[in-house]
């Protein structure tokens, strides 16, 4: 489809008008971006422009000059819980329930084992796992099951309510499916887990920073998530662990470390857990990554998650509309080269659009050469993540145009 038809011209004008009216548009200037279109924030968020100078200070002054004094004078020791409290409002959590430490996989392990230990009844034999879960979560769940003497039961998210019962100890669900961008029903599935007497554990990697989560409001028990996607914390930035206040006294981590001890420097051979979410700490905090993350979170100051969600849905709607106009045959039509795996209804959509395309690897390679960056999930899924703090509507339209042009160039498989 030509980019010079009446409809195409209308889309250009609408993109400009939407960007001009966007209350989040000024935040784009806070990030390091080039002239291309970056739609891979669901894998690695863009760099906030002020972070390099802040990290340079951590390295040169806090480490280089103050050295060990920075554990106290620069606040290194309290960074995991302090930064957790910065993230908490973005998750709908009150202070004192989020700690930042370790990786997502490590935190999934802590949360799942602790969840089973909250339900020690021997009749509760099952850890129910979202059958579409991110593979690493499944690997960790299998290890947690072996450690606790439970069995893994894999269930499609839509069937979870009917699959839970008196044998269920814990339920692990991804809030947003990493392949398709499908948003699962956190309030409803949490309530279903509680009705069965089970503990609900949520993986928020693809929702934290992209949409309201409402951990406290919906009674979530435990949750984990990464910080390098929509939260823009940088490659490999540490993950977070949420422990609802009502569970903190009984939270029994399978990884008790000196950093989660009630008196770490007592060097007592007997372990006494710290109070609150601090029980989620294990070893010495990775200060450089932690403080880069802390600096990155400044871009969220004053940002309303409802506004983020509204823009996310508007961007993804507009992207699908542009694809329908520009791609020969549109989307989801019998002769089209692409079909959307992402649900149409807003209530079931995260902040990405996943397109099934038989030539996905070749298409993405050419898109990246043109400066349009998304990613591929083999064998045939193109993923485009929309980060509302820095993605605009003109970006969205430009990406759709580039996809149409590349599809016209790449031979059918």
C-alpha positions, 0 to 999 in steps of 0.5 A: 500500500502506498504511503501517499494514499489519502488514508496514509496521509491521514495516518501521518497527520493523526500521528503528528496530532497524537504526539502533539497532544500526548502528555507523556511526550516531553519524557522522550527528551530524557532518553538517549535515542537515535533517528531510528525507531526503537521497539524493543523496550520489552527486552531492554529499555532505552538509556535515560540520558542522566544515568552515565554521569550518575554512574560515573560519580558512583565509580569515581567518587563513591568507590574511588574516593570514599571506598568502603565508607560509601556503604554508610555515607553513600547509602549503599547498604540500604540500596536494595530496600530504598530502591524497592520503595521507589519501584513499589508505587509503579506496582501498586504496592505500599512501602516496605514490601519490595526489595531489589536484589539478584536476578528474576530467576533467583527471585522466582526460586525464593518466591516459589519455595517460600510459597510452598512453605507457607502452605506446608500441608502434605496434602498440598502436593502441587505447584501449578505453573502457567503452561505458557510461562517464560521457559526459565520460570519453568526450569526454576519451578521444576527445581523448586518442586524437587526441593520441596517434594511437590510436583509440577502441574502445567495449566493453560492460564484460561483453565487455571481457575478450574484446575486449582483445588485442595492439592494446590500449594502455589500458583506461578503465572506470568502477568503478560505472555512474553511471546504473544503479549497477552495480558492475563487476569491478575485479579481474577486468577489471584482470587481463584488461587486464594479460593483454593487456599493456594499462594499466588506468585506473579512474574511481572517482567513484561508488565512492570513499568508498562501498565498498572499492576495493583499488587496490594489492591488485588491481594497478590501474595508474592511477585517478582520482576526484572528492571531492565525492560520497561523500567529502563534499569540497564542490561542485567540490572537486578530484579525485584521481589515483592512480599506482601506485608501479611506474609513477611513474618512467615516468609522463609527464603530457601536462600538465607544469606548474611544480607538477610540476617537480622544482624549481618555483622554479628557473623552468628553461625545461627541464622535469624531472619531480618524483619520485613521484605529484607528477608528477600536479600541474600548476598552483598548487593551489586552496587554499580547495577543497583545505583544505575537502576536507582538513577534510571527511576528518576524518569518515573517521577510524577508519572501516573501509571494510568496515563502510561496504560492509556498511551500504551493501548493507544500506541498498539491500537494505532500500530495495528491500524497502520499495519492494516493500511500499509501491509499488502493484504492487511493483518489476519487476512487469509492472504496476508503475510502477517497475523497478530498473536496479540489479543485485540481486546484491551483487557487482554493486551500488554504493551507489545504486539506480536506478529506471526510471520513465516519469514520473521528472522529475515524480516527483522534483520532487514528492519534493523538495517533500516533502524526499526528495532524489534526482536524475534522469537523463533521460529516465526514471531516478530515482537514489537514492544511499546515503551510509552515514556519514549515511544511516539505515534510517528515512530509507530507509523514509521515502523508500520511503513518499514514492515510493509516495505520489508515484507514486499522485499523478502520472498515468501518462505 
